[in-house]
Each structure stands twice: as structure tokens, then as C-alpha cells.
């Protein structure tokens, strides 16, 4: 552990010890009635996740006050359009039967949520219409343009039907970054110029604000991702053009782009005139999906180490955002599960539970430190005592350091897309002697940290055997997976230099690392499904195929 890491851990332990006596003292919110929302992001096109977080009663007990239903649980797919034209989805047709069945499913979900007095939000892609409607109105080439007169009329009608037919709906979460149709066989989606404030974003927000916020006194949460989340000029253009409304909230991921470590902290957080809710992925899709320890709540709240080099004047954490611009803070929104595609599939939700619970509790008690909230989790949820609390804290903080060094570096010396979901591509690295030396050193540091994580997991006095088995097994999972990562990065650099001897050495180490990794399930019953060598979805250059090519060329 380097000096800064050691210092960070010591400070955290001291904070924890001082906070023990105040564990059950009621905390006052530093902002008024923040939204604390959760969503299970099911894999599109797959069987939905079986997760405790699907149950509104579970997330309410964790500190959430609202649930966001996923894209394919949205009323946008379940309205019958009869207020517009009864022939759009005629009764008795296959598409009408599908829509009615979807409506019944959603109403059942909403009833369970309302029974817990939880706010109900639906995430919806826009623009999204039934295929039959698009064909009947001959708008195949224009329905993605919110400035088109027919499209605008239909969007307004769609909003009216959604809230009329699903009166328990408290608000809509709008997404325009992508359109998923994997589980929507009778609908089509499109959006033109999604990055253009003048052509698309501003007119669309104004339409939705009028229909949802003003006419119905419901809430509109408009997501910036994939549209105006990385360009501050675009964000400010939208902010300046759209008049604020108490029911209008802008949703922003805590980092720019996808949920990758080493991505920049969002430059639009704390900017403009509109209240902002912060999106956080608890089971990170590019970092194991909860398969191994990966505590990101500390970095989200207090600041990740890679953002410490940001200019002093810039906001670099959500705590700093809340402190500097409390009037803009609208709350926190976690994805407790999901994101990406396929596996790994977890059996035990410990690590995403930790991230979600800490974010949810801190989000409503922002006057408390992250360390204080973490300490409550360790004692209230895991029932740890004494120095086991400090050990668990050290394990979790180390996990954040190990992950960023093993998948990338604290200086972003690698393209983060080289490993995702359950697959690994051939490493994509920044070239240069300084970057290479630094990157390789951090791969070694990552393994050293993972080894310490395993030791800590074994040393903690867990309160039951199931938690102990999973904590140790998932720590071993992380160590063995990141050993595979390290062999590939070393092999990549050796191949770039034409060093055949080192390539052979690292191929041997790669084979041994996979052999050790594949034996995990024999010892630990609750670990997640494993990464696979043949996985190619969204992976342009499969690592194992490249290794086999090198294996042949060096023999």
C-alpha cells in the first residue's frame, strides 16, 4: 500500500471510531426532500433479473422513496392509443393483445409500489411509437423529429394516455441517448439530432415540461446521457433556454460517458439553473457486475482518486456538489442491478447492496460523511463488531484502488472498453514509455491490493458462514480475474516490442491464470458465473483469439 493509500485508510478508521457513538442519532437532511430512486436495469432481450431489489418493500427499507421501472416496464409500451385512433391498435390483434398484457403487468407492479407508499417513475425511450401507428400516419422518416407537427401532436397524446391509463405514475424518466427494442416487438423508436440543443433537446423538453410538469403537476426527469452530458456549452444552452420548473429535474451520471473508472467527473454537475439528480451504477457492468468487491460509493460521494488532480475550482465529487450548490441537488438514483449485456450473473447481492445502501442513506442525509454511513452498513446490515469494522472498511477502499489499477490506471493509460460484461478483449493501451511503465506498475499494484483484500476477507469474523463464503470467494474471484488482466497487458507490451521470450512467458502465465480462475466454483458455492474466453459481443478483438495467434507464431 502506498503512502497516500495508507493515510486514507488510517483517516477512514479514525472517522469510523469517532462515529460509533453517534450511529443511531437522527440525521437532518441538508436539502429538502431529495428523491432517492432505484432501478433494476434488466439485460435487454433476456429473462429479467431475479433480484430482491425488484420488491418495493425491500428498497423502501433501504432508504429509497421511489422506484424507476425499466424501459420494457414503461407505460409507453402499454397504452392503447384509443384517444387518438381506435385503429392504431385494434382489439383482437396480436399487437393489441401484447400491449394489453403489458398494461396488466405494469399495473400490478405499480400497485405493489403504491402499497409501500413509494413514488413510481417509468424510464422511457423517446420517440417511441407502435409500428402500426407509424405506418398509418406515413411518418416513417419524420417521427424521430420532435419539431415535426404530427410527431409533436403524437408525443403529447402519448403522454396524456400514459398518465390517464396509469394514474399511479408519479413521473417519467426520459432517455434519448439510445433506443432499445429488444423486448418491444410491436414498436419502433428514433430520435434525430440527439446532441443538438436547438433542433431536438430544447423543443422536446419544453413539450414534455408543458404536458407533464405544468398540465399534470407530475415530475419529468430528463436524462443527459448520450445527448448533452459531456459538452458544457450544449448543457448551458439547454439550461438557458428551458425555464426551470419545480417538477423538472435533469439526470446526470456522476462521470462522463459510461460508468468507467478513470472517466472524467461530469463537468455539467452543479452547472445551470435546473435541479439535478445523480445516477450511480451499483453493480458496475464493466467491472464484474457485483461478482467481486468493488466499493464505488466512497469515490462517488467523496471523490475518486483519479479526480483529485482536477483544478481546485472544479467540483470533483457529489459531496462537493451538494455543499457548493445545495439548491440544485435533487437526489440520487442508483441502478442496484444491471447495465450492459449477458453476465457475469451474481447469486449473492452483497457488493451491489453495499453501494446501493450507502448511496441511498447518504443521499437523504448529506450532512453525514460517507465513512459514517459506511460504518452504519457494517454494523446494521452485516452486524460486524470491533476491529472487524475497520478491516471491512480497509477491504472496501482497497477494492476501489485495485479495480482502477487493474482495468485501467489512475491516469487512464488504457481504453476502458477492452473488457466488459463477461468478456475480455486484447488490451488497448496508450503508447509511450512513461505510460507503459506506469501502466505495468499499476497492474502489479492491483494484484498486491487484491491479495491484501483476500487476506482481509479471511481475517474478518463474519456473522454467518454464507456471508463468509461469499466474501472470501468473491475476493478470490477478483484476484484471479485481475491476474488474467495483468498477463494480457504484459503480453501486449511484450508483443509490441517483438520480445518473443516474454510473450511465451506471459502466455504460460495466462494459461495458468485461467486454470486457477476456472476452479473457483469448486470451492465457493455462491460466486458469480465466470468470464468466458470465447465471449465476443461488443468485443472487437477477442483476447483469447489473439493469444492463440501468438501461441502459434512463437512456437
DOKEBA-754139 format. One record per residue (C-alpha): residue number from 1; x, y, z; residue in one letter. Coordinates in steps of 0.5 Angstrom, whole numbers, plus 500, padded with zeros to 3 digits. Example, Ala and Ser with C-alpha at 12.3 -4.5 7.8 and 13.67 -1.06 7.14 Angstrom:
<recs>
REC,1,525,491,516,A
REC,2,527,498,514,S
</recs>
This chain:
<recs>
REC,1,500,500,500,X
REC,2,503,507,498,X
REC,3,503,513,503,X
REC,4,497,516,500,X
REC,5,493,510,501,X
REC,6,496,508,508,X
REC,7,494,515,510,X
REC,8,487,515,507,X
REC,9,486,508,511,X
REC,10,488,511,517,X
REC,11,484,517,517,X
REC,12,478,513,515,X
REC,13,479,508,521,X
REC,14,479,514,526,X
REC,15,473,517,523,X
REC,16,470,511,524,X
REC,17,472,510,531,X
REC,18,469,517,533,X
REC,19,463,516,529,X
REC,20,461,509,533,X
REC,21,458,513,539,X
REC,22,453,517,534,X
REC,23,451,511,530,X
REC,24,443,512,532,X
REC,25,443,519,532,X
REC,26,437,522,528,X
REC,27,441,526,522,X
REC,28,437,532,519,X
REC,29,437,533,511,X
REC,30,442,538,509,X
REC,31,437,539,503,X
REC,32,429,539,502,X
REC,33,426,532,501,X
REC,34,431,529,496,X
REC,35,429,524,491,X
REC,36,432,517,493,X
REC,37,431,513,487,X
REC,38,433,506,485,X
REC,39,432,502,478,X
REC,40,434,495,476,X
REC,41,437,495,469,X
REC,42,435,488,466,X
REC,43,439,486,461,X
REC,44,435,488,454,X
REC,45,433,481,451,X
REC,46,434,477,457,X
REC,47,430,474,462,X
REC,48,429,480,468,X
REC,49,434,479,474,X
REC,50,431,476,480,X
REC,51,433,481,485,X
REC,52,431,483,492,X
REC,53,431,490,489,X
REC,54,425,489,485,X
REC,55,421,489,491,X
REC,56,419,496,493,X
REC,57,419,494,500,X
REC,58,426,492,500,X
REC,59,428,498,497,X
REC,60,424,502,502,X
REC,61,427,499,508,X
REC,62,434,501,505,X
REC,63,432,508,505,X
REC,64,429,509,498,X
REC,65,423,513,497,X
REC,66,422,512,489,X
REC,67,423,506,484,X
REC,68,424,507,477,X
REC,69,422,502,473,X
REC,70,426,500,467,X
REC,71,425,501,459,X
REC,72,421,495,458,X
REC,73,416,496,464,X
REC,74,414,503,462,X
REC,75,407,505,460,X
REC,76,410,508,453,X
REC,77,409,501,451,X
REC,78,403,499,454,X
REC,79,398,505,452,X
REC,80,392,503,447,X
REC,81,392,510,444,X
REC,82,385,510,443,X
REC,83,384,517,445,X
REC,84,388,518,438,X
REC,85,385,513,434,X
REC,86,382,506,435,X
REC,87,385,503,429,X
REC,88,392,504,432,X
REC,89,392,498,436,X
REC,90,385,495,434,X
REC,91,382,490,439,X
REC,92,384,483,438,X
REC,93,390,484,434,X
REC,94,397,481,436,X
REC,95,400,487,438,X
REC,96,394,490,442,X
REC,97,394,483,446,X
REC,98,401,484,447,X
REC,99,400,492,449,X
REC,100,394,490,454,X
REC,101,398,484,457,X
REC,102,404,489,458,X
REC,103,399,494,461,X
REC,104,396,489,466,X
REC,105,404,487,468,X
REC,106,405,494,469,X
REC,107,399,496,473,X
REC,108,401,490,478,X
REC,109,408,493,479,X
REC,110,405,500,481,X
REC,111,400,497,486,X
REC,112,406,494,489,X
REC,113,410,500,489,X
REC,114,404,504,491,X
REC,115,402,500,497,X
REC,116,409,501,500,X
REC,117,408,509,499,X
REC,118,413,509,494,X
REC,119,414,514,488,X
REC,120,413,511,482,X
REC,121,417,513,476,X
REC,122,418,510,469,X
REC,123,424,510,464,X
REC,124,422,511,457,X
REC,125,426,512,450,X
REC,126,423,518,446,X
REC,127,421,518,441,X
REC,128,417,511,441,X
REC,129,411,509,438,X
REC,130,407,503,435,X
REC,131,409,500,428,X
REC,132,402,501,426,X
REC,133,401,508,428,X
REC,134,408,510,424,X
REC,135,405,506,418,X
REC,136,398,509,418,X
REC,137,401,516,419,X
REC,138,406,515,414,X
REC,139,411,518,419,X
REC,140,417,513,418,X
REC,141,422,518,416,X
REC,142,420,524,421,X
REC,143,417,521,427,X
REC,144,424,522,430,X
REC,145,424,529,430,X
REC,146,420,533,436,X
REC,147,419,539,431,X
REC,148,415,536,426,X
REC,149,408,538,427,X
REC,150,405,531,427,X
REC,151,410,528,432,X
REC,152,409,533,437,X
REC,153,402,532,437,X
REC,154,403,525,438,X
REC,155,408,526,443,X
REC,156,403,530,447,X
REC,157,398,525,446,X
REC,158,402,519,448,X
REC,159,404,523,455,X
REC,160,396,524,456,X
REC,161,395,517,455,X
REC,162,401,514,460,X
REC,163,398,519,466,X
REC,164,391,517,464,X
REC,165,392,510,464,X
REC,166,397,509,469,X
REC,167,394,514,474,X
REC,168,399,512,480,X
REC,169,405,514,475,X
REC,170,409,520,479,X
REC,171,414,522,474,X
REC,172,417,520,467,X
REC,173,425,519,466,X
REC,174,426,521,459,X
REC,175,432,518,455,X
REC,176,434,520,448,X
REC,177,441,517,448,X
REC,178,440,510,445,X
REC,179,433,507,443,X
REC,180,433,499,446,X
REC,181,427,495,442,X
REC,182,430,488,444,X
REC,183,423,487,448,X
REC,184,419,491,444,X
REC,185,417,487,438,X
REC,186,411,492,436,X
REC,187,414,499,437,X
REC,188,419,503,433,X
REC,189,424,508,436,X
REC,190,428,514,433,X
REC,191,431,521,435,X
REC,192,434,526,430,X
REC,193,440,530,432,X
REC,194,440,528,440,X
REC,195,446,532,441,X
REC,196,443,538,438,X
REC,197,440,543,444,X
REC,198,436,548,439,X
REC,199,434,542,434,X
REC,200,432,537,439,X
REC,201,433,537,446,X
REC,202,430,544,448,X
REC,203,424,543,444,X
REC,204,423,536,447,X
REC,205,424,538,454,X
REC,206,419,544,453,X
REC,207,414,539,450,X
REC,208,415,535,456,X
REC,209,415,540,461,X
REC,210,408,543,459,X
REC,211,405,536,459,X
REC,212,408,533,465,X
REC,213,410,539,470,X
REC,214,405,544,468,X
REC,215,399,541,466,X
REC,216,399,535,470,X
REC,217,403,537,476,X
REC,218,408,531,475,X
REC,219,415,530,475,X
REC,220,420,530,469,X
REC,221,427,527,470,X
REC,222,430,528,463,X
REC,223,437,525,462,X
REC,224,443,528,460,X
REC,225,447,522,458,X
REC,226,449,521,451,X
REC,227,446,528,449,X
REC,228,448,533,453,X
REC,229,452,530,458,X
REC,230,460,532,456,X
REC,231,459,539,453,X
REC,232,458,544,458,X
REC,233,456,549,452,X
REC,234,451,545,450,X
REC,235,448,544,457,X
REC,236,448,551,459,X
REC,237,445,552,452,X
REC,238,439,548,454,X
REC,239,439,551,461,X
REC,240,439,558,459,X
REC,241,433,556,454,X
REC,242,429,552,458,X
REC,243,425,556,464,X
REC,244,426,552,471,X
REC,245,420,549,474,X
REC,246,420,545,481,X
REC,247,418,539,477,X
REC,248,423,539,472,X
REC,249,430,535,474,X
REC,250,436,534,470,X
REC,251,439,527,471,X
REC,252,447,526,470,X
REC,253,451,521,471,X
REC,254,457,522,476,X
REC,255,462,521,471,X
REC,256,462,523,463,X
REC,257,460,518,458,X
REC,258,459,511,461,X
REC,259,461,508,468,X
REC,260,468,507,467,X
REC,261,473,509,473,X
REC,262,478,514,470,X
REC,263,473,517,466,X
REC,264,472,525,468,X
REC,265,468,527,473,X
REC,266,462,530,470,X
REC,267,463,538,468,X
REC,268,456,539,468,X
REC,269,454,537,475,X
REC,270,453,544,479,X
REC,271,452,548,473,X
REC,272,446,552,470,X
REC,273,439,553,473,X
REC,274,436,546,474,X
REC,275,436,541,480,X
REC,276,440,535,478,X
REC,277,439,528,480,X
REC,278,446,524,480,X
REC,279,446,517,477,X
REC,280,450,512,480,X
REC,281,451,504,478,X
REC,282,452,500,484,X
REC,283,454,493,480,X
REC,284,458,496,475,X
REC,285,458,493,468,X
REC,286,465,494,466,X
REC,287,467,492,473,X
REC,288,464,485,475,X
REC,289,457,487,476,X
REC,290,458,485,483,X
REC,291,462,479,482,X
REC,292,468,482,487,X
REC,293,469,487,492,X
REC,294,468,494,488,X
REC,295,466,499,493,X
REC,296,465,506,489,X
REC,297,460,510,494,X
REC,298,466,513,497,X
REC,299,469,515,491,X
REC,300,462,518,488,X
REC,301,461,522,495,X
REC,302,468,524,497,X
REC,303,472,524,490,X
REC,304,475,518,487,X
REC,305,483,519,487,X
REC,306,484,520,479,X
REC,307,480,526,480,X
REC,308,484,529,486,X
REC,309,488,532,480,X
REC,310,482,537,478,X
REC,311,483,544,478,X
REC,312,481,547,485,X
REC,313,476,551,483,X
REC,314,472,545,479,X
REC,315,467,541,483,X
REC,316,470,533,483,X
REC,317,465,530,488,X
REC,318,458,529,490,X
REC,319,459,532,497,X
REC,320,463,538,494,X
REC,321,457,539,489,X
REC,322,452,539,495,X
REC,323,456,543,499,X
REC,324,457,548,494,X
REC,325,450,548,490,X
REC,326,445,545,495,X
REC,327,439,549,491,X
REC,328,441,544,485,X
REC,329,441,538,489,X
REC,330,435,534,487,X
REC,331,437,527,490,X
REC,332,441,520,488,X
REC,333,439,515,483,X
REC,334,442,508,483,X
REC,335,442,502,479,X
REC,336,442,497,484,X
REC,337,443,492,479,X
REC,338,444,492,471,X
REC,339,447,495,466,X
REC,340,451,492,460,X
REC,341,449,485,457,X
REC,342,450,478,459,X
REC,343,454,476,465,X
REC,344,457,475,470,X
REC,345,451,473,474,X
REC,346,451,474,481,X
REC,347,448,469,486,X
REC,348,449,474,492,X
REC,349,448,481,492,X
REC,350,453,483,498,X
REC,351,457,488,494,X
REC,352,452,492,490,X
REC,353,448,492,496,X
REC,354,453,496,500,X
REC,355,454,501,494,X
REC,356,446,502,494,X
REC,357,445,502,501,X
REC,358,451,507,503,X
REC,359,448,512,497,X
REC,360,441,511,499,X
REC,361,443,513,506,X
REC,362,448,519,505,X
REC,363,443,522,499,X
REC,364,438,523,505,X
REC,365,443,525,510,X
REC,366,448,529,506,X
REC,367,451,532,513,X
REC,368,454,526,515,X
REC,369,460,523,512,X
REC,370,461,517,507,X
REC,371,465,514,513,X
REC,372,459,515,518,X
REC,373,454,512,513,X
REC,374,459,506,511,X
REC,375,460,505,519,X
REC,376,452,504,520,X
REC,377,452,499,514,X
REC,378,458,495,517,X
REC,379,454,495,524,X
REC,380,447,495,522,X
REC,381,447,490,516,X
REC,382,453,486,517,X
REC,383,453,486,524,X
REC,384,460,487,525,X
REC,385,464,489,531,X
REC,386,470,492,534,X
REC,387,476,492,529,X
REC,388,472,488,524,X
REC,389,469,494,522,X
REC,390,476,497,521,X
REC,391,478,491,517,X
REC,392,472,491,512,X
REC,393,473,499,511,X
REC,394,480,497,509,X
REC,395,478,492,505,X
REC,396,473,496,501,X
REC,397,477,502,500,X
REC,398,483,497,497,X
REC,399,478,495,492,X
REC,400,477,501,489,X
REC,401,484,502,488,X
REC,402,485,495,486,X
REC,403,480,496,480,X
REC,404,482,502,477,X
REC,405,489,500,477,X
REC,406,488,493,474,X
REC,407,483,495,469,X
REC,408,486,502,467,X
REC,409,490,506,471,X
REC,410,489,512,475,X
REC,411,492,516,469,X
REC,412,487,513,464,X
REC,413,493,509,461,X
REC,414,488,504,458,X
REC,415,482,505,453,X
REC,416,477,503,458,X
REC,417,473,499,453,X
REC,418,478,493,453,X
REC,419,474,489,458,X
REC,420,467,489,459,X
REC,421,461,484,461,X
REC,422,463,477,461,X
REC,423,469,478,456,X
REC,424,476,481,455,X
REC,425,479,484,449,X
REC,426,486,485,447,X
REC,427,488,491,451,X
REC,428,488,498,448,X
REC,429,493,502,451,X
REC,430,496,509,451,X
REC,431,503,508,448,X
REC,432,509,512,451,X
REC,433,515,509,455,X
REC,434,513,513,461,X
REC,435,505,511,460,X
REC,436,508,504,459,X
REC,437,512,504,466,X
REC,438,506,507,470,X
REC,439,501,502,467,X
REC,440,505,496,468,X
REC,441,507,498,475,X
REC,442,499,499,477,X
REC,443,498,492,474,X
REC,444,503,490,479,X
REC,445,500,494,485,X
REC,446,493,492,483,X
REC,447,495,485,485,X
REC,448,498,487,491,X
REC,449,492,490,493,X
REC,450,488,484,491,X
REC,451,492,480,495,X
REC,452,491,484,501,X
REC,453,484,484,500,X
REC,454,483,476,500,X
REC,455,487,477,507,X
REC,456,483,482,510,X
REC,457,476,478,508,X
REC,458,479,471,511,X
REC,459,481,475,517,X
REC,460,474,478,519,X
REC,461,470,475,524,X
REC,462,463,475,519,X
REC,463,457,473,523,X
REC,464,455,467,519,X
REC,465,458,462,514,X
REC,466,454,464,508,X
REC,467,457,471,508,X
REC,468,464,469,510,X
REC,469,464,464,504,X
REC,470,462,469,499,X
REC,471,466,475,502,X
REC,472,472,470,501,X
REC,473,470,467,495,X
REC,474,469,474,491,X
REC,475,475,477,494,X
REC,476,479,471,490,X
REC,477,475,472,484,X
REC,478,477,479,484,X
REC,479,484,477,485,X
REC,480,484,471,480,X
REC,481,481,475,475,X
REC,482,486,481,475,X
REC,483,491,476,475,X
REC,484,489,475,468,X
REC,485,488,482,466,X
REC,486,495,483,468,X
REC,487,498,477,464,X
REC,488,495,480,458,X
REC,489,497,487,459,X
REC,490,504,485,460,X
REC,491,504,480,454,X
REC,492,501,486,450,X
REC,493,507,490,451,X
REC,494,512,485,450,X
REC,495,509,483,443,X
REC,496,509,491,441,X
REC,497,517,490,443,X
REC,498,518,484,439,X
REC,499,520,480,445,X
REC,500,518,473,444,X
REC,501,521,471,450,X
REC,502,517,475,454,X
REC,503,511,473,450,X
REC,504,512,466,451,X
REC,505,513,467,459,X
REC,506,506,471,459,X
REC,507,502,466,455,X
REC,508,504,461,460,X
REC,509,502,465,466,X
REC,510,496,467,462,X
REC,511,494,460,462,X
REC,512,496,458,469,X
REC,513,491,464,471,X
REC,514,485,462,467,X
REC,515,486,455,470,X
REC,516,486,458,477,X
REC,517,480,462,476,X
REC,518,476,457,473,X
REC,519,477,452,479,X
REC,520,474,458,484,X
REC,521,467,455,483,X
REC,522,469,448,486,X
REC,523,471,452,493,X
REC,524,466,457,493,X
REC,525,459,456,492,X
REC,526,456,463,492,X
REC,527,461,466,487,X
REC,528,458,469,480,X
REC,529,458,466,474,X
REC,530,465,467,471,X
REC,531,468,471,465,X
REC,532,469,467,459,X
REC,533,475,466,454,X
REC,534,470,466,448,X
REC,535,466,472,449,X
REC,536,465,477,443,X
REC,537,459,481,444,X
REC,538,461,488,443,X
REC,539,469,486,444,X
REC,540,472,488,437,X
REC,541,479,484,438,X
REC,542,478,478,443,X
REC,543,484,477,447,X
REC,544,484,469,447,X
REC,545,484,469,440,X
REC,546,490,474,440,X
REC,547,493,470,445,X
REC,548,492,463,441,X
REC,549,495,467,435,X
REC,550,501,469,439,X
REC,551,502,462,441,X
REC,552,502,459,434,X
REC,553,507,465,432,X
REC,554,512,464,437,X
REC,555,512,456,437,X
</recs>
